[in-house]
Amino acid sequence: MSEIPDITSPRKLNSLFQSYGLQPRRHLGQNFLIDANIVRKIIAAARVEEGDAVIEVGPGAGALTVNLARTGANLMVLEIDRGLIRLLKDLLRPWPEVEIIEQDVLKVDWKELIRRTITASGGIKLISNLPYNISAPFMYALFKDNFPFTVGLLMFQKEVAHRLIAAPGDNDYGALSVICGYYTEGIKLFDVSKNVFWPRPKVGSAVLRLQPRERELTGQEEGLFWEIVRGFFQQRRKTVLNSMSRLFPFSRNRLTDLLEKAVVFPGARPEELSVKQFAMLTRITYNYLSKYS
């Protein structure tokens, strides 16, 4: 490859795919970003500078990747599609320091990967434009590893983006919202039209910025936090008292007492509870379990 083609040009990208014998793979949910302005906005929002440590997940055809490499960042990319990896290696020949890893991102031990491959006193920035069909399990995996990044710039289908940063009482508020709100402070930066992808998806997208927040629970308490949050939202129309009775073998009087100590009305629904209320309920329940079980 004598020169780097403009990956954000649909015509040039299509031609490049033909020359490599590639085509978008629907079963992997592949839709490739073809808008240079969106690429610039994402990189600017992450404030990527020379020497920054950056992990890009799901680089696809390389529209973001090439421009991240141009910043001089210490860049690692994770991709599962071997055909795209072959393309990326050619595109990135001018930047041999960029590390390309063939990896299923749902099976990554993030702390171990960071410890083994990147040393950065300023922490790691995460940038991702993943297939939408794995967005939720991907985020759960990041939170299970305590979101070990200084910032994440992540593009999601609008529905998933809204679920991640929904507030109590919103229709989209659920287990993913609570867990995201516990580990990070999230904000929507901008919407992304479905017209800036090839092939064009059926729905629009949104870019979120997630930054880690100070956590209120110990590591042992957090295991119970996950159990409570997921248990409550499995049957979200039940009252929190009924949800607690399914999770713990206590009398209803004892459960009511635990809820009231956490300043949670026993007749409330899960979607009415804030992240802080879930955390407080977890701590009180954990202390009771530790004392009496």
C-alpha positions in Angstrom: 0.0 0.0 0.0 1.9 3.0 -1.3 -0.2 5.6 0.4 -2.9 5.6 3.0 -6.4 5.9 1.4 -9.1 8.0 2.9 -11.0 5.5 4.9 -13.8 8.0 5.5 -14.6 8.0 1.7 -17.3 5.4 1.0 -16.0 5.0 -2.6 -12.4 4.4 -1.5 -13.4 2.2 1.4 -15.5 0.0 -0.9 -12.6 -0.2 -3.4 -10.2 -1.1 -0.6 -12.5 -3.9 0.7 -12.7 -5.3 -2.8 -9.0 -5.4 -3.2 -8.7 -7.3 0.1 -11.6 -9.6 -0.6 -13.5 -8.2 2.3 -17.1 -7.3 2.9 -19.1 -6.2 6.0 -20.0 -9.2 8.1 -23.6 -8.8 9.3 -23.3 -11.5 11.9 -20.6 -9.5 13.6 -22.7 -6.3 13.4 -20.1 -4.5 11.3 -21.0 -0.9 10.3 -17.9 1.2 9.4 -17.6 4.9 10.2 -17.2 7.0 7.1 -17.3 10.6 8.3 -14.1 12.5 9.0 -15.8 15.1 11.1 -17.1 12.5 13.6 -13.6 11.0 13.7 -12.2 14.5 14.6 -14.9 15.1 17.2 -14.2 11.8 19.0 -10.5 12.3 19.1 -10.9 15.9 20.3 -13.3 15.0 23.0 -10.9 12.4 24.3 -8.1 15.0 24.2 -5.7 12.6 22.7 -2.2 13.9 22.6 1.3 12.7 21.7 2.4 10.1 24.3 -1.1 9.3 25.6 -1.8 5.7 26.2 -4.9 4.8 24.2 -6.8 1.5 23.7 -9.2 1.3 20.8 -11.7 -1.5 20.8 -13.3 -2.5 17.5 -11.1 -0.4 15.1 -13.0 -1.8 12.1 -11.6 -0.4 8.8 -9.3 2.0 10.7 -11.0 5.4 10.3 -10.3 6.3 13.9 -7.2 4.2 14.2 -5.2 5.9 11.5 -6.0 9.3 13.0 -5.2 8.2 16.5 -1.9 6.9 15.3 -1.2 10.3 13.7 -1.5 12.0 17.1 1.6 10.1 18.3 -0.4 8.3 21.0 0.8 5.0 22.5 -1.9 3.0 20.7 -3.2 -0.5 21.1 -6.1 -1.8 19.1 -8.2 -4.9 19.7 -10.0 -6.6 16.8 -11.5 -10.1 16.3 -11.9 -10.1 12.5 -8.7 -11.5 10.9 -9.5 -9.9 7.5 -9.7 -6.5 9.1 -6.5 -7.2 11.0 -4.7 -7.8 7.8 -6.0 -4.5 6.4 -5.1 -2.6 9.6 -1.6 -4.0 9.6 -1.1 -2.5 6.1 -2.7 0.8 6.9 -0.6 1.2 10.0 2.8 0.4 8.5 3.9 4.0 9.0 3.4 3.5 12.7 5.0 0.2 13.6 4.7 1.0 17.3 0.9 0.6 17.2 0.1 -2.8 18.7 -2.7 -4.8 17.1 -4.2 -7.6 19.1 -6.5 -10.3 17.8 -8.9 -10.6 20.7 -12.6 -11.2 21.6 -13.2 -8.2 23.7 -15.9 -10.0 25.8 -13.1 -12.3 27.1 -10.5 -9.6 28.0 -9.1 -9.4 31.5 -8.7 -5.7 31.3 -6.4 -5.2 34.3 -4.1 -7.9 33.2 -4.0 -6.6 29.6 -3.2 -3.1 30.8 -0.5 -4.3 33.2 1.1 -6.5 30.6 1.1 -4.2 27.6 1.0 -0.6 28.5 2.8 1.5 31.0 1.4 5.0 31.3 1.7 7.2 34.4 -1.3 9.3 33.1 -3.6 6.3 32.8 -5.3 4.7 29.8 -7.9 6.3 27.5 -10.5 4.0 26.0 -12.1 4.7 22.6 -14.6 2.3 21.1 -17.1 2.0 18.2 -18.2 -1.5 18.8 -20.9 -3.6 17.1 -24.1 -2.8 18.8 -25.0 -6.4 19.5 -22.3 -6.7 22.1 -22.5 -3.3 23.7 -24.2 -4.2 26.9 -22.1 -7.3 27.7 -19.0 -5.4 26.8 -19.9 -2.6 29.3 -20.8 -5.1 32.0 -17.3 -6.7 31.5 -15.6 -3.3 31.9 -17.5 -2.6 35.1 -16.6 -6.1 36.4 -13.0 -5.0 36.0 -13.7 -1.7 37.8 -13.5 0.4 34.6 -9.7 0.8 34.7 -9.5 3.9 32.5 -9.1 7.6 33.0 -11.8 8.3 30.4 -13.8 6.4 27.8 -15.2 7.8 24.6 -17.7 5.2 23.5 -20.2 5.1 20.6 -23.4 3.2 21.1 -26.8 2.7 19.4 -28.9 5.5 20.9 -31.1 3.0 22.8 -28.0 1.6 24.6 -26.6 5.1 25.2 -29.8 6.2 26.9 -29.9 3.1 29.0 -26.3 3.7 30.3 -26.9 7.2 31.5 -30.6 7.1 32.3 -31.8 8.6 35.6 -34.2 7.1 38.2 -37.7 7.3 36.9 -36.7 7.2 33.2 -38.2 4.5 31.0 -34.7 3.4 30.1 -33.4 3.2 33.7 -32.4 -0.3 34.6 -29.6 -2.5 35.9 -27.1 -1.3 33.3 -27.9 2.4 34.3 -27.3 1.7 38.0 -24.1 -0.2 37.5 -22.8 2.4 35.0 -23.7 5.2 37.4 -21.9 3.5 40.3 -18.6 3.1 38.5 -18.6 6.2 36.2 -19.9 9.6 35.6 -21.5 9.6 32.1 -22.5 12.3 29.8 -23.8 12.2 26.2 -21.6 14.4 24.0 -23.4 14.2 20.6 -25.6 12.2 18.4 -24.3 10.4 15.3 -26.5 10.0 12.2 -27.0 6.5 10.8 -26.0 8.1 7.5 -22.3 8.3 8.5 -21.8 4.5 8.4 -21.3 1.9 5.7 -23.4 -0.2 5.5 -26.0 2.1 6.9 -27.5 0.8 10.2 -31.2 1.0 10.9 -30.8 3.4 13.9 -28.7 6.4 14.9 -25.9 6.4 17.5 -24.6 8.6 20.3 -21.2 9.2 21.7 -20.8 9.1 25.5 -17.9 10.2 27.7 -17.5 8.0 30.8 -15.1 8.9 33.6 -14.5 6.8 36.7 -16.0 7.9 40.0 -15.0 7.2 43.5 -16.8 4.0 44.6 -18.7 3.8 47.9 -18.5 0.1 48.6 -15.7 -2.4 49.3 -14.8 -5.1 46.8 -16.8 -7.7 48.8 -19.8 -5.4 49.1 -19.7 -4.8 45.4 -20.4 -8.5 44.7 -23.6 -8.2 46.7 -24.4 -4.8 45.0 -24.4 -6.6 41.6 -26.6 -9.3 43.0 -29.2 -6.9 44.4 -29.3 -4.6 41.3 -29.7 -7.4 38.8 -32.1 -9.3 41.1 -34.3 -6.2 41.5 -34.5 -5.5 37.7 -35.2 -9.1 36.7 -38.8 -8.4 37.8 -38.9 -4.7 37.7 -42.6 -4.4 38.3 -42.3 -6.0 41.7 -41.9 -3.8 44.8 -38.4 -3.7 46.3 -39.7 -5.5 49.4 -40.9 -8.4 47.2 -37.5 -8.4 45.3 -35.6 -8.5 48.6 -37.8 -11.5 49.8 -36.8 -13.4 46.6 -33.1 -12.7 47.2 -32.7 -13.2 51.0 -34.3 -15.7 53.4 -35.3 -13.1 56.0 -38.7 -12.3 57.5 -40.6 -9.5 55.8 -40.4 -7.5 59.0 -36.6 -7.8 58.9 -36.5 -6.9 55.2 -38.7 -3.9 55.8 -36.3 -2.8 58.6 -33.3 -3.1 56.3 -35.1 -1.1 53.6 -36.1 1.6 55.9 -32.6 1.9 57.3 -31.4 2.5 53.7 -34.2 5.2 53.4 -35.9 3.0 50.7 -39.7 2.8 50.8 -40.6 -0.9 50.8 -43.4 -0.3 48.2 -41.1 1.4 45.7 -40.2 -0.1 42.3 -36.6 -0.7 41.4 -36.6 2.1 38.8 -37.3 4.6 41.5 -34.1 3.9 43.5 -31.0 6.0 42.9 -27.5 4.6 42.7 -26.8 5.9 46.2 -29.8 4.1 47.5 -28.8 0.8 45.9 -25.3 1.3 47.4 -26.7 2.1 50.9 -29.0 -0.9 50.8 -26.1 -3.1 49.8 -24.0 -1.9 52.7 -26.7 -2.3 55.3 -27.6 -5.8 53.9 -24.0 -6.9 53.8 -23.4 -5.8 57.4 -26.5 -7.7 58.5 -25.4 -10.8 56.6 -21.9 -10.6 58.0 -23.3 -10.3 61.6 -26.1 -12.9 61.6 -25.5 -15.5 58.8 
